[in-house]
Amino acid sequence: MENTVGATRDSSFTCVMELDRQGVSSIPQRYVLPSSQQPNPNVQISNTIPIIDLSSLQDQSLRSRTLHDIRAACQELGVFLVINHGIDQSIMDDALEAATEFFDLHSEEKMKLYSEDVNKPVRYDTSFNHEKDKILCWRDFIKLYSHPLSDWIHLWPSNPPNYREKMGKFAKATLVLQKHLRETVFESIGLNPNYLEEELDVQGSQVLALNCYPACPEPEQTLGILPHSDFGLLTVLLLTGPGLEFEDSAHNWARVPFVEGALVVQLGDQMEIVSNGLCKSVIHRVTVNRKVKRLSIGSFHGFGKTSKVGPAPKLVDDHRPKFYSEFSFQEYLDFISSKSHDISEGRFIDTVRVKR
């Protein structure tokens, strides 16, 4: 990876926090979704997403049932919540405080990190691909390469002054948690928990994505994040409030419940491919609201940039032939660099499905 940071200044770019500061009474046209894609304010909270108590994995009388619940969530939903996950509340609070302080900085300070290049290891922007996206998201974000932490942390924002320390602790904690989660998911679907350990623990990637969703004057016309699936194996997500929605098996939207202190676990395209389709890469989106600014911090985990990802041989046989060809994280980045992030035009995972 190239560990240099440089911003390409786009004079047409205005961060959403700045629009919020200006007190706009309506959203600019570029944020308005077609009526068919606008969020339904009556979406219900899902009653099917399990809340997994990870401490139960240490209890032999509960372990088998917990693994069953995780497997079911991975196969049917691609998302679940975890409690007793081992990350201190103080680490999560400090990370959210650092994120809040960063997004509250003057636009000129944040724009030093602005870039349209999805390959940048530190990148501040709004939508996935600001130049090519037809509709922009009502959010600001900063993405940070995070593994190995010592290779990247010096490129992270130095303002606010304690940002690197607080966010670094969160990055380390989620790296430990994702390893535990990954091993547990692998075990639940019949793989060795240590499958691909070297490729993921040593050569793998971690990217932090800090999202800020300011209050929106017309939340019924836009989204904080458009529908998509994550690129990696799994995402560990810290939220400050409700607004995350996922697409269920009937292709209806349902709201992920917000539980104070819990973390959301989402499966990505790499997990669906490694599992040869046993696990589901969840399609999700984020709504915004009229009154409250919300934050989220996602820790994305997967293979290294050039490592090839394919179905686990153990999960391929005559009854379940190989459903996906191999791909790399770099190929995914090239894909999203070249097109709009509108999944109606096709998802990246669709390009690696084996046609029969």
C-alpha positions as CSV (number, residue, x, y, z in Angstrom):
1,M,0.0,0.0,0.0
2,E,1.1,3.5,-0.7
3,N,1.2,5.3,2.7
4,T,1.0,8.9,1.5
5,V,-1.8,11.3,2.0
6,G,-2.8,14.1,-0.4
7,A,-6.0,15.8,-1.1
8,T,-7.4,16.7,-4.5
9,R,-9.4,19.8,-3.9
10,D,-12.8,19.9,-5.5
11,S,-14.3,23.4,-5.5
12,S,-17.8,21.9,-5.9
13,F,-17.5,19.9,-2.7
14,T,-19.3,21.1,0.4
15,C,-19.3,18.9,3.5
16,V,-22.7,18.1,5.0
17,M,-21.6,19.5,8.4
18,E,-21.1,22.8,6.7
19,L,-24.6,22.7,5.1
20,D,-25.9,22.0,8.7
21,R,-24.0,25.0,10.1
22,Q,-25.5,27.2,7.3
23,G,-28.9,26.1,8.6
24,V,-30.3,25.1,5.1
25,S,-34.0,24.6,5.1
26,S,-34.0,22.2,2.2
27,I,-31.4,19.8,0.9
28,P,-29.5,20.5,-2.3
29,Q,-30.9,18.6,-5.3
30,R,-27.9,16.3,-5.5
31,Y,-28.9,14.7,-2.2
32,V,-32.5,14.0,-3.3
33,L,-33.3,10.4,-4.1
34,P,-35.8,9.3,-6.7
35,S,-39.1,8.8,-5.0
36,S,-38.8,5.0,-5.5
37,Q,-35.6,4.9,-3.5
38,Q,-36.6,7.3,-0.7
39,P,-36.8,5.7,2.8
40,N,-40.0,4.6,4.4
41,P,-40.4,6.3,7.8
42,N,-42.6,3.4,8.9
43,V,-39.9,0.7,8.7
44,Q,-40.2,-1.5,11.7
45,I,-37.5,-2.7,14.1
46,S,-36.5,-6.3,13.3
47,N,-37.4,-8.8,15.9
48,T,-35.3,-11.5,14.2
49,I,-31.8,-10.1,14.8
50,P,-30.3,-12.0,17.7
51,I,-28.4,-10.4,20.5
52,I,-25.4,-12.7,21.1
53,D,-23.9,-12.8,24.5
54,L,-20.3,-13.7,23.7
55,S,-19.5,-14.7,27.2
56,S,-21.8,-17.7,26.7
57,L,-19.1,-19.2,24.4
58,Q,-17.0,-19.8,27.5
59,D,-19.9,-21.8,29.1
60,Q,-19.9,-25.4,27.8
61,S,-23.6,-25.7,28.6
62,L,-24.4,-22.7,26.4
63,R,-21.7,-22.8,23.7
64,S,-23.4,-25.2,21.3
65,R,-26.6,-23.1,21.3
66,T,-24.7,-19.9,20.9
67,L,-22.8,-21.3,17.9
68,H,-26.2,-22.4,16.4
69,D,-27.6,-18.9,16.8
70,I,-24.6,-17.3,15.2
71,R,-24.7,-19.7,12.3
72,A,-28.4,-19.0,11.8
73,A,-27.8,-15.3,11.8
74,C,-25.0,-15.6,9.3
75,Q,-27.0,-17.8,7.0
76,E,-30.4,-15.9,7.1
77,L,-29.5,-12.3,7.9
78,G,-25.9,-11.5,7.7
79,V,-26.1,-9.3,10.8
80,F,-26.3,-9.7,14.6
81,L,-25.6,-7.8,17.8
82,V,-23.0,-8.7,20.4
83,I,-22.9,-7.9,24.1
84,N,-20.2,-8.8,26.7
85,H,-17.8,-8.4,23.7
86,G,-14.8,-7.4,25.8
87,I,-14.4,-3.8,24.7
88,D,-14.5,-1.4,27.6
89,Q,-17.2,1.3,27.5
90,S,-14.6,3.9,28.2
91,I,-12.7,2.9,25.0
92,M,-15.9,3.2,22.9
93,D,-16.9,6.5,24.6
94,D,-13.4,8.0,24.0
95,A,-13.5,7.0,20.3
96,L,-16.9,8.6,19.8
97,E,-15.6,11.7,21.6
98,A,-12.6,11.9,19.3
99,A,-14.8,11.5,16.3
100,T,-17.2,14.2,17.5
101,E,-14.3,16.6,18.0
102,F,-13.0,15.8,14.5
103,F,-16.2,16.4,12.7
104,D,-16.8,19.6,14.7
105,L,-13.5,21.1,13.3
106,H,-13.7,23.9,10.8
107,S,-14.2,22.7,7.2
108,E,-10.8,24.1,6.2
109,E,-9.1,21.8,8.6
110,K,-10.9,18.7,7.5
111,M,-10.6,19.5,3.8
112,K,-6.8,19.0,4.2
113,L,-7.7,15.3,4.2
114,Y,-10.3,15.4,1.4
115,S,-9.7,13.1,-1.6
116,E,-11.7,11.5,-4.4
117,D,-9.1,8.7,-4.5
118,V,-10.6,5.6,-2.9
119,N,-7.1,4.1,-2.5
120,K,-5.9,6.9,-0.1
121,P,-5.1,5.4,3.3
122,V,-6.6,8.5,5.0
123,R,-9.6,10.0,3.2
124,Y,-12.2,12.6,4.1
125,D,-15.3,12.9,1.9
126,T,-19.0,12.5,1.7
127,S,-20.4,9.8,-0.6
128,F,-18.6,6.6,-1.7
129,N,-17.4,8.2,-4.9
130,H,-18.2,11.9,-4.9
131,E,-17.4,12.4,-8.5
132,K,-19.4,9.5,-10.0
133,D,-22.3,9.0,-7.5
134,K,-25.5,10.4,-9.0
135,I,-26.9,11.0,-5.6
136,L,-24.8,12.1,-2.6
137,C,-25.2,10.8,1.0
138,W,-26.2,13.0,3.9
139,R,-23.1,12.3,5.8
140,D,-19.4,13.2,6.2
141,F,-16.9,10.5,6.8
142,I,-13.2,9.8,7.3
143,K,-11.6,6.5,6.5
144,L,-8.4,5.3,8.1
145,Y,-6.2,2.4,7.2
146,S,-5.5,0.8,10.6
147,H,-3.5,-2.5,10.3
148,P,-0.7,-2.8,11.1
149,L,-1.5,0.3,13.3
150,S,2.2,1.3,13.5
151,D,2.3,1.7,9.7
152,W,-0.6,4.1,9.4
153,I,-1.4,6.0,12.7
154,H,1.2,8.7,11.9
155,L,-1.0,9.6,8.9
156,W,-4.2,10.0,10.9
157,P,-5.4,13.5,11.9
158,S,-3.3,15.2,14.5
159,N,-6.2,17.5,15.3
160,P,-7.9,17.1,17.8
161,P,-4.7,16.4,19.7
162,N,-5.8,13.2,21.4
163,Y,-7.5,11.7,18.3
164,R,-4.8,9.2,17.4
165,E,-4.5,7.9,21.0
166,K,-8.2,7.4,21.5
167,M,-9.0,6.1,18.0
168,G,-5.9,3.9,18.2
169,K,-7.2,2.2,21.3
170,F,-10.5,1.5,19.6
171,A,-8.7,0.1,16.5
172,K,-6.7,-2.3,18.7
173,A,-9.7,-3.4,20.6
174,T,-11.8,-4.1,17.6
175,L,-8.9,-6.0,15.9
176,V,-8.9,-8.4,18.9
177,L,-12.7,-8.7,18.8
178,Q,-13.0,-9.4,15.1
179,K,-10.5,-12.2,15.4
180,H,-12.7,-13.8,18.0
181,L,-15.8,-13.2,15.9
182,R,-14.2,-14.5,12.7
183,E,-13.0,-17.7,14.4
184,T,-16.5,-18.2,15.9
185,V,-18.3,-17.7,12.6
186,F,-15.8,-20.1,10.9
187,E,-16.4,-22.7,13.5
188,S,-20.2,-22.3,13.3
189,I,-20.1,-23.2,9.5
190,G,-17.8,-26.1,9.9
191,L,-14.4,-24.6,9.2
192,N,-11.3,-24.7,11.4
193,P,-11.5,-21.6,13.6
194,N,-7.8,-20.9,12.5
195,Y,-8.6,-21.1,8.8
196,L,-6.6,-18.4,6.9
197,E,-5.1,-17.2,10.2
198,E,-1.8,-16.0,8.6
199,E,-3.5,-14.3,5.6
200,L,-5.9,-12.4,7.9
201,D,-4.0,-11.7,11.1
202,V,-0.6,-10.8,9.5
203,Q,-1.4,-9.8,5.9
204,G,-5.0,-8.8,6.4
205,S,-6.6,-5.3,6.4
206,Q,-8.4,-3.2,8.9
207,V,-10.1,0.1,7.9
208,L,-11.9,2.4,10.3
209,A,-14.7,4.4,8.9
210,L,-16.0,7.3,11.0
211,N,-19.4,8.6,9.8
212,C,-21.2,11.7,10.9
213,Y,-24.9,12.1,10.0
214,P,-26.0,15.7,10.8
215,A,-29.6,16.5,11.4
216,C,-31.4,16.8,8.1
217,P,-34.2,19.2,7.1
218,E,-35.7,16.7,4.7
219,P,-34.8,13.2,6.0
220,E,-37.6,11.6,4.0
221,Q,-35.9,12.5,0.7
222,T,-32.3,11.3,1.3
223,L,-30.1,8.7,3.1
224,G,-27.0,8.8,5.2
225,I,-25.6,5.9,3.3
226,L,-27.1,4.4,0.2
227,P,-27.9,0.6,0.0
228,H,-24.7,-1.5,-0.3
229,S,-22.9,-4.5,1.2
230,D,-19.4,-4.2,2.8
231,F,-16.4,-5.5,1.0
232,G,-14.6,-7.5,3.7
233,L,-15.2,-10.5,5.9
234,L,-16.9,-8.7,8.7
235,T,-17.6,-5.2,10.1
236,V,-17.8,-4.3,13.8
237,L,-20.0,-1.3,14.1
238,L,-20.4,1.2,17.0
239,L,-23.6,3.4,16.8
240,T,-24.9,6.3,18.8
241,G,-28.5,5.8,17.9
242,P,-31.0,4.0,15.6
243,G,-31.0,4.5,11.8
244,L,-29.3,1.4,10.4
245,E,-31.5,-0.7,8.2
246,F,-31.0,-4.0,6.4
247,E,-32.6,-5.9,3.6
248,D,-34.3,-9.1,4.7
249,S,-34.7,-12.3,2.7
250,A,-38.0,-11.0,1.3
251,H,-36.2,-7.9,0.1
252,N,-38.0,-5.7,2.6
253,W,-36.2,-3.1,4.8
254,A,-36.1,-3.6,8.5
255,R,-34.4,-1.5,11.2
256,V,-31.5,-2.9,13.2
257,P,-32.4,-2.5,16.9
258,F,-30.2,0.0,18.9
259,V,-28.9,-1.5,22.1
260,E,-26.8,0.7,24.4
261,G,-23.3,-0.8,24.8
262,A,-23.8,-3.5,22.1
263,L,-21.9,-3.7,18.9
264,V,-23.4,-4.6,15.5
265,V,-21.6,-7.3,13.5
266,Q,-22.2,-7.3,9.7
267,L,-21.0,-9.9,7.2
268,G,-19.4,-8.7,4.0
269,D,-18.8,-10.0,0.5
270,Q,-15.6,-11.8,1.4
271,M,-17.4,-13.8,4.1
272,E,-20.1,-14.8,1.6
273,I,-17.4,-15.9,-0.9
274,V,-15.2,-17.7,1.6
275,S,-18.3,-19.6,2.9
276,N,-19.3,-20.4,-0.7
277,G,-22.6,-18.8,-0.1
278,L,-23.4,-20.4,3.3
279,C,-23.2,-16.9,4.9
280,K,-25.0,-13.9,3.6
281,S,-23.4,-10.5,2.8
282,V,-25.9,-8.1,4.2
283,I,-27.3,-5.2,2.1
284,H,-27.8,-2.2,4.4
285,R,-28.4,1.5,4.4
286,V,-28.6,4.3,6.9
287,T,-31.4,6.8,7.4
288,V,-31.1,10.3,8.9
289,N,-33.5,12.4,11.0
290,R,-34.6,15.9,11.4
291,K,-33.5,16.6,15.0
292,V,-30.4,14.6,16.0
293,K,-26.9,14.3,14.7
294,R,-25.6,10.7,14.9
295,L,-22.2,9.1,14.6
296,S,-21.0,5.6,13.8
297,I,-17.6,4.0,13.8
298,G,-17.2,0.9,11.6
299,S,-14.1,-1.3,11.8
300,F,-13.8,-3.2,8.5
301,H,-11.8,-6.4,8.5
302,G,-10.7,-8.6,5.6
303,F,-7.9,-9.7,3.4
304,G,-5.0,-7.6,2.3
305,K,-5.2,-5.4,-0.8
306,T,-3.8,-7.9,-3.3
307,S,-4.7,-11.2,-1.6
308,K,-7.0,-13.4,-3.6
309,V,-10.2,-14.5,-1.9
310,G,-12.1,-17.6,-2.9
311,P,-14.4,-20.3,-1.5
312,A,-12.9,-22.5,1.2
313,P,-12.2,-25.9,-0.4
314,K,-13.9,-27.7,2.5
315,L,-17.2,-26.0,1.6
316,V,-17.0,-27.0,-2.1
317,D,-18.3,-30.4,-3.2
318,D,-20.6,-32.0,-5.8
319,H,-23.6,-30.8,-3.9
320,R,-22.3,-27.3,-3.4
321,P,-20.0,-26.5,-6.4
322,K,-17.9,-23.3,-6.4
323,F,-20.3,-20.4,-6.6
324,Y,-17.7,-17.6,-6.8
325,S,-14.4,-16.9,-8.5
326,E,-11.5,-15.4,-6.7
327,F,-11.1,-11.6,-6.3
328,S,-8.9,-9.2,-4.4
329,F,-9.6,-6.0,-2.3
330,Q,-7.8,-4.0,-5.0
331,E,-10.2,-5.3,-7.6
332,Y,-13.1,-4.1,-5.4
333,L,-11.5,-0.7,-5.1
334,D,-11.1,-0.5,-8.9
335,F,-14.7,-1.4,-9.3
336,I,-16.1,1.3,-7.0
337,S,-13.7,3.9,-8.5
338,S,-15.1,3.3,-11.9
339,K,-18.8,3.7,-11.3
340,S,-21.6,5.1,-9.2
341,H,-22.4,3.3,-5.9
342,D,-26.0,2.6,-7.0
343,I,-26.5,-1.1,-6.4
344,S,-29.3,-1.1,-9.0
345,E,-26.4,-1.0,-11.5
346,G,-25.0,-4.2,-9.9
347,R,-23.0,-5.1,-6.8
348,F,-19.3,-6.0,-7.0
349,I,-20.1,-9.6,-5.7
350,D,-22.3,-10.0,-8.8
351,T,-19.2,-9.8,-11.0
352,V,-17.5,-12.8,-9.3
353,R,-20.5,-15.1,-9.2
354,V,-19.9,-18.3,-11.3
355,K,-22.5,-18.4,-14.1
356,R,-24.0,-21.8,-14.7
